[in-house]
């Protein structure tokens, strides 16, 4: 997920395991088996959710190009 831009690389050892635990609790293994691509899309969305803000490397919601600033 980090390689796809879901979260930033940080200098904290084994941060990917913390992210994996976050996803593991929210994406059932059966969903991974049915469609890995769909599960990845879901994980990407979850990485931007404010419920992931406590995780190292959290980026937050990305604003689509051309969207007006609020």
ABEGO torsion letter per residue (X at the ends): XAAAGABBBBABBGAAAAAAAAAAAABBAAAAAABAAAAAAAAAAAAABAAAAABBGBAEBBBBBGBBBX
